[in-house]
């Protein structure tokens, strides 16, 4: 049977079984979220909120017209941050400019950290492009820049998301998922700038073989114009730290599995790969999710990409739908803010042209939404 015929024949059965994991409880499907901002230009992927309520977003350079890849929302509109010049893509000065930012995260010290993939259009990176940059929100000035060496972030890597534990080491540590290359986790000592890789190529960070989700009523695959569809395979993506900082949660994008690993093991630069891998736990089923987030009550959050929804996982491992709506198309990054709301980007990534034979089916605006969760962020400081 040809693959296209097979896909058509199995869509209905997949749709009925994709949430057949144990302990998945449906909550209210009411539209109990509010739209914070609408984006009519480039497609956003990340969002974060400072202690004082300043909202920052980012726009990776994937093919849209992206005049600035990091922005602050002012009056509901994105404005280049910290300024327009540093946001100017400049291949001749990779370290001095933001090339293509995938994630922005405010840390427990209320600094904005900017994760630059250094890889516009997924074309690969060179030294100076992939970096982690800190901005002091009191002065709106860059105060730290950490460049990743090629042995930690090879040219085919894609640094995706980042979380912080400022209690570790002299000035804290950052933990980053690598969604490209061999997949894995990148650990950064913020005091020295030293970085290292963990779980590279481990089964828990890899895409599930022949993973076939159903999104907006059709099997989600890479569909080149004039070619046969192929499975979409993206590994380690979403991450979150437990409320006490002892466990690091992560998931491949092309998967319905959730894993965790000892944060102590990740943070030990002298630990062997085998010692780190020995602390990995398979936490079982979860809905297909892009980003992950955690709160100070020990709960996890993610988007359910197959049902236009946002879920919460309790410390006991049960799931509940918190929000669902026809406009929650591809929930990407999530962030728990000090105002006790969960913020989330819905960016229609599944409608991009590579998944529709060259046809871009996105319909603006893209959304930033939030919902009340009566919990605060995980501040490890």
LINNORDA-V150817 format. One record per run of one state. SS is the DSSP state (H for helix, E for strand, L for the rest). FROM is the first residue (numbers start at 1). LEN is the number of residues. Records with the same first field share a line. If there is no record, write none. Layout:
SS: FROM-LEN / FROM-LEN
//
This chain:
L: 1-2 / 18-6 / 26-8 / 40-6 / 50-5 / 59-11 / 75-2 / 81-20 / 107-4 / 117-3 / 123-8 / 137-4 / 148-11 / 166-7 / 179-5 / 190-5 / 199-4 / 206-8 / 216-2 / 220-1 / 223-7 / 232-4 / 242-5 / 253-4 / 268-5 / 278-3 / 286-6 / 295-5 / 305-4 / 314-5 / 325-6 / 337-4 / 347-2 / 352-1 / 356-10 / 373-9
H: 3-15 / 120-3 / 203-3 / 263-5 / 273-5 / 349-3 / 353-3
E: 24-2 / 34-6 / 46-4 / 55-4 / 70-5 / 77-4 / 101-6 / 111-6 / 131-6 / 141-7 / 159-7 / 173-6 / 184-6 / 195-4 / 214-2 / 218-2 / 221-2 / 230-2 / 236-6 / 247-6 / 257-6 / 281-5 / 292-3 / 300-5 / 309-5 / 319-6 / 331-6 / 341-6 / 366-7
//
